Amino acid sequence: MPTPRQLALLHVAVQRVGLDETAYRALLAGVGVQSGRDLSNPQLDQVMQALRSLGFRDGRPRRAPLGARPGMATDAQLASIRALWEDWSGRVDDEASLQKWAARFGVSALRFLDHGRAQKAIGALRNMLRRRAARADAR
């Protein structure tokens, strides 16, 4: 069940995208519910992702580029890690679990990854996604 804050964000997103009541109800029906209050967390994530694909930007502060830092991970590498993690976890902005996973590479936060460790993290995430796809194909 979504929190009141999540419901408010959902309604703001629907309004900003310009969905009418019928389209909003069709979007909810697409995930198997009749009301926003009936959404589970995975269903809410699906609906919000659909609204983002329609152009909704929720106004969350975006991470400022860290700039050129010799020997450290580039902004492109960090963005790639975040995108791969989002594919792996299936959740948008799952920063806490990403940071916990990054600790396996000896850092307390992604921004502290050096170039080599960032490449290893990208490779590890790609392998994780490949293995999951192979298991799904084997079924």
N, C-alpha and C positions, 0 to 999 in steps of 0.2 A: 504494500500500500504506500503510495507516494506521500511524502510530507507536504504540509501546506505550502512550503517554499517551492518544492518541486512542482506542485500543481500550479502555483502562480507563474513560474517560469514557462510551463507548458502553455498556459493561456496567453501569456505575452508572445510566445513564439507563434502560436496560431494567428494571433492578431497581426503581428508584424509581417508574416508571410502572406496574409490576406485570404486565409481560408474561410469560406462561409460555413455555416452550421452543418450542412449536408456533407461537405468535403471532410470536415473535422470528424464527423461520426463515421464516415467511410474509412478514414485513417485508423480510428480506434477499432472498428470492426475488422480491419486487416490484421490486427494483432490479437483478436478474439475477445474484446471487451466492448461494453456499451457506454461506459463512463470513464473519465480520467481517474476517478477515485478507485476504480477496480484494477488499475494497472499494477502489475508486479514490477520489480526493478528491471528485469531484462526487457519486459514489454515497454516500459518507459524509455529505456535506452533506444529501443528500436524506433519508437515514435519520434524521439528527439533527433535521432540520426536522419530520419525521413524529413523532418522539418529543416534540418541543417542542409540537406541536399536540395531543398527548395529555396535556400538562400538565407535562412535564419542565422544571424550572428548574435550570440547572447551577451556580448559586451564584456565577457571575462577578460581580464587583462592578459594580453599575450606576453609571452616571455620575450624580453628584449634580447636581441642578438648580443652575444658575449664579445664579439669583435675578434680580431686576430690575436691569438695567444700562442706564441711559438711553442710547439711541442704538444699542445693540448688539442683535444677533440674540436673539430670545426663545427660551426652551426649546422651545416648540412648533415654531418654525422649524427649529431644529437637529434635532429629532426627525423632522420632515418630510424634511429633507435626508438624514438617515441611512436612513430608510425607502425613499425614492426611490432612493438609491444601492444599497441591498440589492436592490431590484427590478432595477436596471440591471445590477449585477455578478453577481447570482445567488448571491452568497456572503454568509453571515451574519458579521457583525463583521469586515468587510474594511476596518478602520480605516486601515491604512497607505496603501492605494491611494486611499481617500477623501481623506485629508489631502494626498496628492500632487495629486489633482484640484483640491482647494480652493485650492491655491497659484496656480491660474489667476486667482483673484479677489484676488490680492495679499496673502494672509494665510498664516501658517505653520501655523495650526491653525483648525479650525472655530470655536472659541470666540471668535476674534478678528474674526469677520465682523460688520460693522455691519448694521443693519436693511435698508438698501437692497441691499447685496451679497448678503445672505441671500435676499432676494426674487429677485434675478437668478439665484442658484444654483438655487433651486427651479424657476424658469422654465426654466433650461437643462436640468435633469434631466428635467423633464416633456417638453420638446421631444425630448430624446434618446430617451426611451421611445416617444414618438409616432412618430418616424422609424423606429425599429426595428420597431414594429408595422406601419407602412405597408409597409416592405420585406418583411416576412413575409407580409402579405396579397397583395402583388404576385406572389409566387412561385406 
